[in-house]
Amino acid sequence: MMFFGRLRQLVGRFGKNRDGNFMVMAGVVLGVLALAVGFAVDIGQMMNARSALGNAIDAAVTSTARDLTTGTATEAEATKIIKVYLDANSSGGILSANQIVIDKVTLDRTQYTLQVSAYVDVPLFFPLFGTEKTRRVSQTGAAVYSFRQLEIAMMLDLTGSMKSGTKVQDLKNAAKDAVDTIFKDQSPSRPRVRVALIPYANAVNVGSSLAASSVFIETKDSERKQAPGNTTPRLPSNSSNGTNNKYNCATERKGDYQYTDDGPESSMVNRDLFITTFSDGSAGFSATVMCPKAEIMPLTSDAQALKSRIDAFEFEGGTAGHIGVQWSWYLLSPNWAGALPEAQRPMDYDSTKIGKYAILMTDGLFNLSYFDASTDRGVYKDGKAPPRDAAIKLCEGMRAKGIEIYTIGFDLYNRDISADSRAKAIDLLQKCASPDSGGKHFFDASTGPELKAAFDKIARNLNRLALTK
């Protein structure tokens, strides 16, 4: 206030003074002041325009990069989409929608970066000496997009113990919600995410098509060893088309290839001789189905088909979880591509182009294994180590190939599980899970809401990876 008061006094004195030199000086001073005020207004206008332009470019580049990543836009459409976003993010502010001019759009297809340069011509309120009426303001923004794809195997427990309480519906709801979250924002016409389902109990039902090229049916004790490759001639009784293959069940692969992901041309997966008498009650245990009625579902981008398969799950049998782990690996392995239809084939191991993930879920201790049994009654391990050790070796092999593993234990604290079995189940799941450097990988869910929360957290993380990597 003192400054403006002082200024008024000086102006008054200038007006009353009749000295010619003083009046000339006054005119010069007032002219300079006017120029300074005008220059300040123009500078402020340009600074505001620069800020608004930068914000509009950042919003347009980020949104367009997301569209490129999700597949809702192609690289050829990028410039047009950027213009739409620039207009949408500039209207109503200091800039008008048609004022922004795109100077250059650069797509780096090696680094997957999108860079945009644009400018506006800002009107000057006080052009200097009448030489220019606008001043150009330019800004540049950049964002990263991705064509990296995701392949996810979901191994789900369909054993008889899941039938207690609300566990069946809890699992179905949690798994279906996870599918919805994983596929959120993915373009149906250009999917970047595929999911496989591996339901398991006494064994795994691989379906007639895959069984034909990958399952060797043991018919006598001398065949309980490493299976031949699928190019080796087989007797009809050893074929998946044989009458002794009602559910296309598969147990472990034996011998040199048991803990590898080599394809079935090296060695098929056995269907152990003992599975028939173990499951039909002849071994002294309650009769159950040999393996789940639900077949595995290889990689697909059809979310509705996945959810329909989950809805149809039936639960019965024991916990041969390591066989589920084995098939989770196979359905993510490029070495198994030749045994699958083209649309279901896994991509090559290449972390720059493909992320591979497995979600392994159980409600108890793995307690069945065939490869080490000497009698059909010996299939049941009652807390012994072989099925757990086999699962851990398979998990180690998966992680060595770059597959990231999440594990979920469900209702491990119910009264039917002993403290020793609970501790062994948790130990297995912790050893199978990937390290937590990129977030939590082992989940211990006691209730339905906790199971849903575990699947949801994993699914949200996978969805984020699909959009950012």
Backbone torsions as a table, in degrees:
resi	resn	phi	psi	omega
1	MET	NA	-37.2	179.4
2	MET	-63.5	-37.8	-179.3
3	PHE	-61.9	-47.4	-178.5
4	PHE	-67.3	-33.6	175.9
5	GLY	-64.8	-42.4	177.6
6	ARG	-63.4	-39.2	179.6
7	LEU	-64.3	-41.4	178.7
8	ARG	-62.0	-39.7	178.5
9	GLN	-61.7	-43.9	-179.2
10	LEU	-64.5	-43.4	178.9
11	VAL	-61.1	-41.0	178.0
12	GLY	-62.0	-43.2	178.7
13	ARG	-65.3	-37.9	177.5
14	PHE	-61.2	-42.2	-177.1
15	GLY	-66.6	-33.9	-177.9
16	LYS	-83.4	-23.5	-175.4
17	ASN	-74.2	133.5	-179.2
18	ARG	-105.1	6.7	179.2
19	ASP	-72.9	123.1	-175.0
20	GLY	-60.0	-45.2	-178.9
21	ASN	-61.4	-38.6	-178.2
22	PHE	-67.1	-37.7	179.9
23	MET	-66.5	-37.6	177.1
24	VAL	-62.3	-45.4	178.6
25	MET	-60.9	-40.3	-179.6
26	ALA	-61.6	-42.8	178.9
27	GLY	-61.3	-41.6	178.6
28	VAL	-62.1	-46.0	-178.6
29	VAL	-62.1	-44.5	-178.7
30	LEU	-66.1	-37.0	177.2
31	GLY	-63.0	-42.5	178.3
32	VAL	-63.5	-42.4	178.2
33	LEU	-60.4	-41.0	179.8
34	ALA	-64.9	-42.7	177.8
35	LEU	-62.6	-41.2	-179.6
36	ALA	-63.0	-42.9	179.0
37	VAL	-63.7	-45.2	179.6
38	GLY	-62.4	-42.2	178.7
39	PHE	-61.9	-41.6	179.7
40	ALA	-63.6	-40.0	178.5
41	VAL	-63.5	-44.4	179.9
42	ASP	-64.7	-41.5	178.3
43	ILE	-62.1	-44.0	178.0
44	GLY	-61.5	-39.6	178.5
45	GLN	-62.9	-43.7	-179.2
46	MET	-68.9	-37.9	177.5
47	MET	-63.2	-42.6	178.4
48	ASN	-64.7	-38.9	178.7
49	ALA	-66.4	-40.7	178.7
50	ARG	-61.0	-44.1	179.9
51	SER	-64.5	-45.4	-179.5
52	ALA	-64.4	-40.5	178.8
53	LEU	-64.5	-43.1	178.1
54	GLY	-60.6	-43.5	179.2
55	ASN	-63.9	-41.0	-179.8
56	ALA	-65.8	-42.3	179.0
57	ILE	-65.0	-44.4	179.6
58	ASP	-58.3	-45.4	-179.6
59	ALA	-64.6	-41.3	-178.5
60	ALA	-67.6	-42.7	-178.6
61	VAL	-67.3	-43.6	179.8
62	THR	-62.3	-44.7	-178.9
63	SER	-67.1	-41.7	179.9
64	THR	-67.1	-39.9	177.0
65	ALA	-61.3	-38.8	177.6
66	ARG	-65.5	-40.2	178.3
67	ASP	-63.9	-39.4	177.1
68	LEU	-64.0	-39.1	-178.0
69	THR	-69.0	-44.0	-177.1
70	THR	-78.1	-14.0	179.8
71	GLY	91.2	4.9	177.5
72	THR	-79.3	-6.6	175.9
73	ALA	-141.9	151.4	175.4
74	THR	-104.5	165.3	179.5
75	GLU	-60.8	-35.4	-179.6
76	ALA	-65.1	-25.4	-178.7
77	GLU	-91.6	-2.0	-170.2
78	ALA	-58.5	-48.2	-176.2
79	THR	-61.8	-43.5	179.9
80	LYS	-62.6	-42.1	-178.6
81	ILE	-69.1	-38.5	177.2
82	ILE	-59.5	-42.9	179.1
83	LYS	-60.3	-42.7	178.6
84	VAL	-61.3	-45.7	179.6
85	TYR	-66.4	-37.5	178.2
86	LEU	-62.6	-44.4	179.0
87	ASP	-63.7	-42.2	-178.5
88	ALA	-66.7	-33.6	-175.6
89	ASN	-93.9	2.5	179.5
90	SER	-115.7	-20.6	-177.8
91	SER	-68.0	141.4	177.6
92	GLY	90.8	-5.3	-179.8
93	GLY	-111.9	-150.8	-179.5
94	ILE	-69.4	-24.8	178.9
95	LEU	-102.6	149.6	173.5
96	SER	-96.6	156.3	-171.8
97	ALA	-60.3	-37.5	-177.4
98	ASN	-91.0	7.6	-178.1
99	GLN	-84.3	-27.3	-176.2
100	ILE	-80.1	130.2	179.3
101	VAL	-114.7	125.2	176.9
102	ILE	-76.8	122.6	179.9
103	ASP	-88.5	-44.4	-176.2
104	LYS	-158.8	139.2	173.3
105	VAL	-121.5	122.7	-177.8
106	THR	-119.9	120.9	175.5
107	LEU	-107.5	115.4	175.9
108	ASP	-94.5	105.3	-174.4
109	ARG	-81.1	-3.1	174.4
110	THR	-90.6	-47.7	180.0
111	GLN	-93.2	-6.2	-177.6
112	TYR	55.3	53.7	175.6
113	THR	-116.8	148.3	177.2
114	LEU	-119.7	122.3	-179.7
115	GLN	-125.1	136.0	-177.5
116	VAL	-129.6	130.5	172.0
117	SER	-114.8	135.5	-179.6
118	ALA	-147.2	165.0	180.0
119	TYR	-146.7	163.7	171.5
120	VAL	-134.1	147.6	173.0
121	ASP	-98.2	111.3	-173.7
122	VAL	-90.5	123.4	177.2
123	PRO	-62.8	138.3	177.4
124	LEU	-96.8	130.6	178.0
125	PHE	-76.2	-30.7	-178.2
126	PHE	-129.8	74.8	179.5
127	PRO	-59.3	134.7	-179.4
128	LEU	-74.3	117.8	174.9
129	PHE	57.3	20.6	176.9
130	GLY	68.5	15.2	-174.8
131	THR	-83.7	-27.2	-179.7
132	GLU	-147.2	140.7	-178.4
133	LYS	-108.4	-9.2	176.9
134	THR	-138.4	159.2	174.8
135	ARG	-131.6	131.0	-176.2
136	ARG	-82.2	132.8	177.1
137	VAL	-120.0	126.3	-178.3
138	SER	-118.1	151.6	176.5
139	GLN	-146.9	155.0	178.3
140	THR	-131.7	140.7	176.3
141	GLY	-136.9	155.2	-178.4
142	ALA	-144.5	154.7	177.0
143	ALA	-152.0	160.7	179.3
144	VAL	-102.0	133.6	172.1
145	TYR	-118.3	176.5	-172.7
146	SER	-148.1	141.9	168.6
147	PHE	-112.4	13.2	179.9
148	ARG	-66.3	133.9	-177.1
149	GLN	-104.5	162.5	-179.2
150	LEU	-123.4	137.7	171.6
151	GLU	-123.3	127.5	-172.3
152	ILE	-129.9	127.5	175.5
153	ALA	-106.5	126.1	178.2
154	MET	-109.9	109.5	178.5
155	MET	-95.0	119.0	-172.0
156	LEU	-122.5	137.9	-174.9
157	ASP	-81.5	115.6	177.7
158	LEU	-112.4	29.7	-176.8
159	THR	-78.1	165.1	-176.5
160	GLY	-60.7	-31.5	-179.0
161	SER	-65.4	-17.2	178.8
162	MET	-72.4	-11.2	-176.6
163	LYS	-80.8	-5.9	-178.9
164	SER	-76.2	139.3	177.2
165	GLY	60.1	-136.7	-177.5
166	THR	-101.8	16.5	-171.5
167	LYS	-62.3	-36.8	179.8
168	VAL	-58.4	-52.2	-178.0
169	GLN	-69.8	-33.2	177.0
170	ASP	-59.2	-45.4	-179.6
171	LEU	-67.0	-45.8	-179.3
172	LYS	-58.9	-46.0	-178.9
173	ASN	-63.8	-45.2	-177.7
174	ALA	-64.8	-42.8	-177.9
175	ALA	-68.2	-41.0	178.8
176	LYS	-66.6	-40.9	177.0
177	ASP	-62.2	-37.5	178.1
178	ALA	-63.2	-41.6	177.8
179	VAL	-59.5	-45.2	179.0
180	ASP	-59.9	-42.9	-178.7
181	THR	-68.2	-42.3	-179.2
182	ILE	-61.2	-38.3	-176.8
183	PHE	-91.1	2.2	180.0
184	LYS	-60.5	135.4	176.9
185	ASP	70.8	9.0	177.1
186	GLN	-90.2	139.5	179.9
187	SER	-79.0	125.4	178.8
188	PRO	-61.0	-30.2	-178.1
189	SER	-82.0	-17.6	179.9
190	ARG	-142.9	64.4	-174.1
191	PRO	-67.2	140.4	177.5
192	ARG	-109.2	-5.7	-177.0
193	VAL	-125.2	135.1	172.0
194	ARG	-130.1	145.2	-176.9
195	VAL	-127.1	140.1	174.0
196	ALA	-115.4	147.4	176.1
197	LEU	-111.9	134.6	176.7
198	ILE	-128.7	85.8	173.9
199	PRO	-76.3	141.6	-176.8
200	TYR	-143.5	156.8	171.8
201	ALA	-154.3	-109.3	175.9
202	ASN	-63.1	-28.0	-179.4
203	ALA	-162.5	-162.2	179.2
204	VAL	-124.8	134.6	176.6
205	ASN	-92.9	108.2	-174.3
206	VAL	-91.3	-1.9	-179.7
207	GLY	82.1	154.1	-172.5
208	SER	-65.6	-36.4	-176.5
209	SER	-66.2	-49.6	-179.6
210	LEU	-72.0	-35.5	179.4
211	ALA	-61.0	-33.4	-177.1
212	ALA	-60.1	-30.1	-177.2
213	SER	-109.6	-2.7	-171.7
214	SER	-135.5	-8.9	-175.3
215	VAL	-114.4	126.9	177.1
216	PHE	-105.6	118.8	-176.0
217	ILE	-89.9	114.7	177.4
218	GLU	-73.3	132.1	-179.4
219	THR	-116.8	-9.4	178.9
220	LYS	-153.0	162.6	-172.7
221	ASP	-59.8	-34.3	-178.3
222	SER	-67.3	-14.2	179.3
223	GLU	-93.4	2.4	179.4
224	ARG	-81.5	69.8	-177.4
225	LYS	-156.8	-170.0	-179.9
226	GLN	-57.2	129.6	-179.1
227	ALA	-79.4	153.1	177.0
228	PRO	-72.4	168.6	173.1
229	GLY	-71.1	163.3	-173.7
230	ASN	-76.9	-2.9	173.9
231	THR	-92.0	-7.3	179.0
232	THR	-79.7	132.3	179.4
233	PRO	-57.2	140.6	179.8
234	ARG	-125.0	152.5	170.3
235	LEU	-70.5	151.5	178.7
236	PRO	-53.5	-32.9	-178.5
237	SER	-69.7	-20.3	178.2
238	ASN	-92.7	-4.7	-175.3
239	SER	-86.9	154.6	177.5
240	SER	-66.8	-13.6	176.6
241	ASN	-87.6	1.4	180.0
242	GLY	-68.9	160.7	-177.5
243	THR	-72.0	-13.0	-177.1
244	ASN	-95.1	33.2	-176.1
245	ASN	-135.6	53.3	-172.0
246	LYS	-55.8	-43.0	-175.3
247	TYR	-114.0	12.8	178.6
248	ASN	54.0	43.3	-176.6
249	CYS	-75.1	145.5	174.5
250	ALA	-129.8	139.1	174.7
251	THR	-106.5	-133.2	-178.2
252	GLU	-89.7	155.4	165.1
253	ARG	-84.0	141.7	-173.8
254	LYS	-113.9	162.3	174.2
255	GLY	83.5	-146.9	-172.2
256	ASP	-63.9	-21.8	-173.3
257	TYR	-104.9	8.2	-173.3
258	GLN	-59.7	-38.8	-174.8
259	TYR	-111.5	31.1	176.7
260	THR	-123.1	170.4	175.2
261	ASP	-108.8	22.2	175.1
262	ASP	-55.2	146.7	-177.3
263	GLY	-71.8	169.6	-176.3
264	PRO	-68.9	-11.0	175.4
265	GLU	-69.6	-22.5	175.5
266	SER	-81.9	-45.9	178.5
267	SER	-163.3	129.6	177.1
268	MET	-73.9	167.4	175.6
269	VAL	-87.2	135.7	-178.6
270	ASN	-76.4	150.0	159.1
271	ARG	-112.3	105.1	-168.9
272	ASP	-61.6	144.0	179.6
273	LEU	-57.3	-34.6	-172.9
274	PHE	-77.5	-11.0	-174.9
275	ILE	-64.4	-31.3	-177.4
276	THR	-68.0	-52.7	-177.5
277	THR	-75.1	-27.2	175.8
278	PHE	-66.4	-42.3	-174.5
279	SER	-83.8	-24.1	-178.2
280	ASP	-87.6	1.2	176.3
281	GLY	97.0	-6.1	-177.6
282	SER	-65.7	-25.0	-177.9
283	ALA	-82.6	-2.2	178.2
284	GLY	102.0	1.4	176.8
285	PHE	-103.9	166.0	178.4
286	SER	-61.5	140.2	179.9
287	ALA	-69.3	138.9	176.8
288	THR	-141.9	170.9	173.9
289	VAL	-68.1	150.8	-177.9
290	MET	-64.2	-38.9	176.1
291	CYS	-154.7	169.8	-177.3
292	PRO	-57.0	146.0	173.5
293	LYS	-66.4	-27.7	178.9
294	ALA	-74.5	122.9	176.6
295	GLU	-77.1	158.1	170.8
296	ILE	-63.8	155.4	175.4
297	MET	-121.5	108.6	178.1
298	PRO	-62.0	173.9	-172.9
299	LEU	-51.1	130.4	179.0
300	THR	-149.3	154.0	174.1
301	SER	-103.2	9.8	-178.9
302	ASP	-88.9	94.9	-177.1
303	ALA	-63.3	-38.1	-178.2
304	GLN	-67.0	-38.0	177.7
305	ALA	-64.4	-39.6	177.5
306	LEU	-62.5	-44.8	-178.2
307	LYS	-69.4	-34.3	176.5
308	SER	-65.3	-40.0	177.7
309	ARG	-63.5	-42.1	179.1
310	ILE	-63.2	-42.0	179.9
311	ASP	-61.0	-30.3	-176.0
312	ALA	-87.6	1.5	-178.5
313	PHE	-57.3	138.2	169.4
314	GLU	-121.1	148.7	-169.2
315	PHE	-118.9	121.3	178.4
316	GLU	-170.5	142.0	173.7
317	GLY	115.0	-179.0	-178.4
318	GLY	-92.8	-171.1	-168.3
319	THR	-114.5	82.5	174.1
320	ALA	-93.8	63.8	-172.2
321	GLY	-63.5	-30.0	-179.3
322	HIS	-65.5	-25.8	176.1
323	ILE	-70.6	-36.1	173.8
324	GLY	-64.0	-39.8	177.1
325	VAL	-61.9	-44.1	-179.4
326	GLN	-56.1	-47.7	-177.1
327	TRP	-75.9	-25.3	172.6
328	SER	-61.5	-41.0	178.4
329	TRP	-66.8	-45.6	-177.5
330	TYR	-59.2	-40.8	-176.1
331	LEU	-74.8	-9.3	174.3
332	LEU	-104.5	-7.5	-172.5
333	SER	-91.7	129.0	176.0
334	PRO	-64.2	-18.4	178.7
335	ASN	-68.5	-16.2	178.9
336	TRP	-100.8	4.8	-176.8
337	ALA	-58.7	-37.7	-177.1
338	GLY	-65.7	-19.4	-179.2
339	ALA	-91.2	-1.0	-173.4
340	LEU	-121.5	153.2	173.0
341	PRO	-59.1	154.2	-172.2
342	GLU	-55.0	-42.5	-176.7
343	ALA	-68.4	-17.1	-176.8
344	GLN	-105.6	4.0	-175.2
345	ARG	-75.8	134.3	174.5
346	PRO	-68.6	151.0	176.0
347	MET	-80.6	169.5	178.7
348	ASP	-64.4	157.4	172.6
349	TYR	-69.4	107.8	178.6
350	ASP	-158.6	99.0	-172.6
351	SER	-64.3	-18.5	178.6
352	THR	-78.5	-20.7	-177.2
353	LYS	-115.0	-23.1	-173.8
354	ILE	-144.2	133.6	172.3
355	GLY	-107.1	128.9	-178.1
356	LYS	-114.8	131.3	-173.8
357	TYR	-138.1	146.4	175.8
358	ALA	-127.9	137.7	174.0
359	ILE	-115.3	114.5	-175.9
360	LEU	-110.4	120.6	-174.5
361	MET	-124.7	138.5	175.8
362	THR	-148.2	155.1	174.8
363	ASP	-109.4	13.9	179.3
364	GLY	-174.0	-171.3	-176.6
365	LEU	-75.8	136.9	173.2
366	PHE	-65.3	122.7	-170.2
367	ASN	-133.4	10.6	176.7
368	LEU	-129.3	139.6	169.4
369	SER	-155.6	145.4	-174.5
370	TYR	-107.1	-34.0	-170.7
371	PHE	-60.5	-27.3	-176.3
372	ASP	-106.9	2.8	-176.4
373	ALA	-81.4	140.9	176.7
374	SER	-103.2	-13.0	175.2
375	THR	-140.7	164.9	178.3
376	ASP	-64.0	-32.4	178.7
377	ARG	-69.3	-25.8	-179.4
378	GLY	-75.0	-2.3	177.2
379	VAL	-64.4	-36.1	179.9
380	TYR	-79.9	123.7	-172.1
381	LYS	-98.9	-15.6	173.5
382	ASP	49.1	51.8	176.8
383	GLY	87.6	1.5	-179.0
384	LYS	-77.0	165.9	-166.0
385	ALA	-76.3	-31.5	-168.9
386	PRO	-49.9	-48.4	-179.1
387	PRO	-65.5	-34.7	178.3
388	ARG	-69.1	-46.0	180.0
389	ASP	-61.5	-39.8	179.4
390	ALA	-63.5	-43.2	179.6
391	ALA	-62.3	-43.7	-178.7
392	ILE	-63.5	-41.6	178.5
393	LYS	-63.2	-40.5	178.3
394	LEU	-65.4	-41.8	178.0
395	CYS	-62.5	-40.8	178.0
396	GLU	-61.7	-41.0	178.4
397	GLY	-64.6	-39.7	178.1
398	MET	-64.0	-47.1	-178.9
399	ARG	-63.9	-35.5	178.6
400	ALA	-63.0	-26.1	178.1
401	LYS	-89.7	2.9	177.4
402	GLY	94.7	9.7	177.6
403	ILE	-82.6	126.9	179.5
404	GLU	-91.4	131.6	-171.5
405	ILE	-116.4	130.3	169.7
406	TYR	-110.0	142.1	178.1
407	THR	-127.9	146.8	-179.6
408	ILE	-133.4	122.2	170.1
409	GLY	-99.6	130.0	-175.4
410	PHE	-119.4	125.1	175.2
411	ASP	57.8	40.4	-179.3
412	LEU	-75.4	-7.3	-178.2
413	TYR	-105.6	16.7	177.5
414	ASN	-73.2	163.3	-169.8
415	ARG	-70.4	-14.6	-179.3
416	ASP	-84.2	-6.8	-179.4
417	ILE	-107.0	124.3	179.8
418	SER	-70.5	161.1	179.4
419	ALA	-61.1	-37.6	-179.7
420	ASP	-66.6	-44.9	179.0
421	SER	-64.8	-38.3	178.7
422	ARG	-62.4	-45.7	-178.8
423	ALA	-63.0	-39.4	179.6
424	LYS	-68.9	-38.1	178.8
425	ALA	-64.4	-43.9	179.7
426	ILE	-65.3	-41.6	179.0
427	ASP	-59.5	-43.9	178.4
428	LEU	-59.9	-49.2	-176.1
429	LEU	-64.9	-37.0	177.9
430	GLN	-68.2	-38.4	-179.8
431	LYS	-73.3	-28.9	178.5
432	CYS	-77.0	-32.8	-175.0
433	ALA	-67.2	149.0	173.9
434	SER	-69.1	158.1	177.1
435	PRO	-58.5	154.8	-175.1
436	ASP	-84.9	17.6	-177.4
437	SER	-60.6	-31.7	179.1
438	GLY	-103.6	19.8	-177.6
439	GLY	121.7	172.0	-176.3
440	LYS	-66.7	137.6	-178.3
441	HIS	-123.3	-17.8	175.4
442	PHE	-113.7	130.5	-178.9
443	PHE	-125.1	133.7	179.0
444	ASP	-115.5	99.0	-174.2
445	ALA	-104.9	124.7	-178.2
446	SER	-96.3	-23.3	-174.7
447	THR	-130.1	169.2	176.7
448	GLY	-57.0	-49.5	177.6
449	PRO	-59.8	-35.4	178.4
450	GLU	-70.1	-36.3	176.2
451	LEU	-63.5	-44.8	178.0
452	LYS	-61.0	-41.3	179.9
453	ALA	-64.5	-37.3	179.4
454	ALA	-65.7	-49.7	178.2
455	PHE	-61.4	-39.9	-177.9
456	ASP	-64.3	-42.5	-179.7
457	LYS	-65.1	-42.2	177.6
458	ILE	-63.6	-46.0	-177.3
459	ALA	-63.4	-40.8	179.2
460	ARG	-65.0	-37.8	178.0
461	ASN	-66.2	-41.6	178.0
462	LEU	-65.7	-38.6	177.2
463	ASN	-63.9	-41.1	177.5
464	ARG	-62.3	-42.1	179.4
465	LEU	-63.7	-35.2	180.0
466	ALA	-66.3	-26.0	-176.3
467	LEU	-99.2	-14.1	-172.8
468	THR	-120.3	-14.8	-177.3
469	LYS	-111.0	NA	NA
